[in-house]
């Protein structure tokens, strides 16, 4: 597989192309990409995926950070699929002014577009003028085949990146995982925090995640933590420590049956279930009792999840 960072670097050859941002590379994305790559193999075409960074909504609307995957994480997930070429095109203000027709002509010339696969709400070009009917007309005129894949559905509703973000905002990491086809993951280095966990006998690893990442709602979660190729059961608290100081939001993981120093190491948190919302307690002793209940509940949930 080849990975390029600009359309200008591509050497044209007959290609089956799919286009999208693919944030999180969820089940619906993989279904679309697999359909495109299957067709590429059948027709002996190059299987190409075109994606963008940053997200168009960030450039066009100044959207708050909400990424389900970093650029690197998305690339790693896409690299697992049956593709010959991945193009990560910079999404710039200049690109927002490009008309749909010239952009498609650019793809025909630079990539070798023969077969195009997109989702039902896909648009491209200035003011989103390149909608499905527009692209179908262009396909007839320019000689490429146009394919529209309906969204994959879960519980009667379409799977989408927006649906996953809403699930995370409400703390429903279980629904997010069902849409993704894997647990929602946050990762980052372990940094020095307030070390309050040590003072109450429950040390935690304070994980620093990129500011642009979507983070589940404040609360306490059962999770698997990956550290140096090992997996550990954990209770993860996301919030502001209301029992102590209402400080800035932190993501703190208490690894069960673990006592090593891990400052500076990369930690990956796979969220399994939300145990409760974050809440203040009248004193540290009451908090510790609740955390111990959280730990026992997490042990049971993680044991069950490991048997599935």
C-alpha positions, 0 to 999 in steps of 0.5 A: 500500500502507498500513502501520499499527502497530496493529489499532485503526487499521484501517478494516474492509472485506471482507479476505483476511488472512494472519497470521504473524511472517514472520521473514526473509520466506523462500520459504515465507512468500512462497508463502503470501502470494502465495496469499492475495493471488491469492485477494484479487484473484480475490474482489475483497477487500482483501489484508491481512497481519498480523504482530507485533513483537517476536517472540512467543518473545522475549516468551513465553520470553525467547529469545536474539536471533535475528532473520533481519531487523530490523523495517525490513528485514522491512517492506521485503521485505513491501512488495515483495509484492502487498498492500494493507495491512500491520499490524505489531501490537505483541506485548505480554504482554497480547496473550499472555493473549487467548483465541483466540475473542475475538481472531478476533472482533476480526479480523472486526470490526476488519479485516473478515475474510472469508478467512484464510490460514495455515501448517499449524502456525499457532496463535493465542491464549492457550496456543496454543489457536487451532490449525487445527481450532479456526480451521476450526470458527470459520470455519464458525461465523463465516462466514469461509473458512479456508485452510491452505497446506502448507510449501514444501519444499527437499531434502525438508525444510520451509523455515522460519525455524528451519531458516535459523537452524540453517543460520546457526549452522553457517555454512551460508550457502549453505543459508540463501540457498536457503531465503530465495531470496536471500543472507542479509544483514547491514547496519550502519554501519562503525565504528572497530575495532582496526585490526589489518587495517591493520597487516598490509596488509589493511584491513577495515571493522568493521560494527556490526549490531543485537544482536538479529540472527542472525549466521553462525557464526565463520569466513571468508566470500565475500560481496558488499558493497553500499555507496552503490548499488555492489557490491564483492567481499569477504572477511568474517571473523566471530569473535574474532581468535584470532591476536591477542587473542580479543576480542569478536566482530566482523564485518569485511569486506575489500573487494577492490580498494578503498581508500576511507575509509568510516567511518560509512557503511552497509554491506550484506553478502550472504553467498555461501559459507563459506570456512573456520572461524576459526582461530588462526595462529602469527604475523601472517605466516602469517595474511596468507598464509592471508588471501591464499589466502582472497581468491583463493578468494573471487574465484573463487567470486564470479566464478562466482556472478555468472555464474549 
